Amino acid sequence: MKSLLSLLVVAWLVIGVLAAWQRGYFGEDRDVSCKTAGDTALTVVAGPLNYVGVNPKVDCRLPDRDDLPEPSK
C-alpha cells in the first residue's frame, strides 16, 4: 500500500514538473524572484490539476513599514 501511494505521489509531482516546463518556468531567461519561484512550486504541487484549468499564482509583497512592529530594546 505504501509503495502504491509513493508511486502516485511521484507521478503527481512528475506531471506537475511537466506542466511547469510546458509553461516555460524553467527557462534560463526567467527572472528569479519570490513570485516566479512560488508560481513554479505551486504548479509542480498542483500536478494534474494544471490540465483541468488550475493556474496557481503567488502574490509576494513585502509588508508596509508602518505595519511592522517596533523593534524591542
Order of alpha helices (4+ residues) and beta strands (2+ residues): alpha-alpha
